[in-house]
Amino acid sequence: MDKPVPGEPAIGISLDCKINEKRALVIQTYLPRDSENGEVYHLLEKCLNAADILEVRYRLKDLRLLLEKTLEELPIHEKKAQAYQENAYKKHMQTNRRGEFKFSQAEQASFDNMTTNVAACRENIKRFEKAIAEAEMELANVTPGATDRQPRPPNS
């Protein structure tokens, strides 16, 4: 594949790639006008592979941030639920009620909401860890310059 000569007619290729909701990438490249179809397809494939690798890297970065945030939130939700339960029990004991401790309907609804938050955090942590492992596997299977070693497709 020849490089385009400055000032000579060339085939311009511009690919707009959406990496994620916040990021987009524009890849621009040129080929000599008399390039074979196989050369064009090979170059397009290299550009698309590069965009795919960037998408995985940014997805991995975002997942790690989400995991970190969720790991910070989990103990807060757990403490909040535990403190709510302890306060309700103390309140029950201070009123000298007989019988076993039981939440009122409103208290039970609030406590259920808190335990749901804890369970959702734990589920999100598992989901993020799984997604991170999958993204890391995708990147592990890619070596720098891997697209350069791909066989060239036949001319069509």
N, C-alpha and C positions, 0 to 999 in steps of 0.2 A: 504494500500500500504506500503510494507516494504521498509526500506532504504537499499541500497546496502551495503554489508559488504566489507570493504577494503580487497583486495586480492582475492575476489570471482569473478567469471565470472558475467558480467552484460551486459545489453543492453545499449549501448551508443547512445545518441541522440544529434545531432548537427544541429541547424537550422540557416541558413544564411538569414537574413532579411534586405532588403533595406528600410531604414527609409525615406530617401530623396536622392537627387542627391549627397549630400556631406557626408551623414552618412549611415553607415551600422552597423548591430548588429549581433553578433554570440551568440546564446544561446546554451549552452551545459549542458546536464544533463544525469543522469544514472538511470536505474531501475534494480532491481534484474532480473536475467535471466529468472526466472520462473514466471514473472509477467503475469497477464491475459491481454487479448487484451483491455478490457475496461479500465484498469489502464494505458496502453500505450496511448490510445486515449485521456483519460482525461488529462494526462500530456502534450501531444502535444497541446491540446486545451488551456490549461493554458499558455503555452509558446507563442502560436500564439496570444492569447488575450493580453498578456503583450507587445508583439511587436506592436500590433495594437494601444494600448494606447500610447506607445512611439512615434509612427508615428504621432498621432494626436497632442501630446504635441509639437513636433518639428515643425509640420506644423503651429500650432498656433503661436509659437515663430517667425517663418519666416514671417507669415502674419502680425503680429504686427510690425515687423521691416519694411516691405514694406509699411504698412499704414503710419507709422511715417515718412518715407522718402518722400512719396507722399504728405503728409500734409505739409511738409517743402517746397516742390517744387511748390505747387499750388500758394502761394502768389507771388513767384518769377516770374512765368509765367504770372500771372495777371498783375503785375507791369510792366513787360517788354512789354506786349501788350498795356497797357494804355500809357506808355511813348512813344512808337512808334507812336501811334495815335496822341498824343499831339504834338510830334515833327513834324509830317507831317502837322498838322494843323498850327503850328507856321510858318513853312516854307512857307505854302500857303499864310498866312497873310503877311509875310515879303516881298513877291514878288509882293504885291499889285495887285493880280489877282482879277478880278471881278467874280461874280457868287458864287455858293455854293461850298464848299470844297468837293473834290473827290480825292480818291487815284488814282495814276497812276496804270497801270497794274502790274508792278513789285512790287509797294508798296502794292497793294491789295493782291497779292500772298503771300507776306511776312506776312501781317497782318492775312490773312486766316490761314496760317500755325501756327501763334501764338495762334489764337483762337481755333484751333484744339488741340493744346497742352493743353490749359486750359480745354477744354471739356474732353479730354482724362484723365487728372488728376482727374477731378470730377467723371468721370465714374469709374476709378480705385479705388477711395476712397469708392464709393458705393459697388463695387464688393468685396473689401477687408473687409469692415465692415460686409457684409453679410456672407462671408466665415469665419470670426472670430466668428460671432454669432453661425454659424453651428458647428464649431469645439468646442466651449465652451459648446454647448448643448450635443455633443458627450461625452465630459469629465464629464459633470454633471450627465450623466446617468451611469457613472462607479464609483464604490466605491472601495477603497483600499481593496484588497483581494477578490473582487467579484468573481473571477474565482474559489476560494476555495469553494464557496457555491453552485456551479453548481452541479446539480445531475450527478452522474456518469453514463456514458452510459453503456448499458448492454454488457456483454462479447460477442464477436463474434468469 
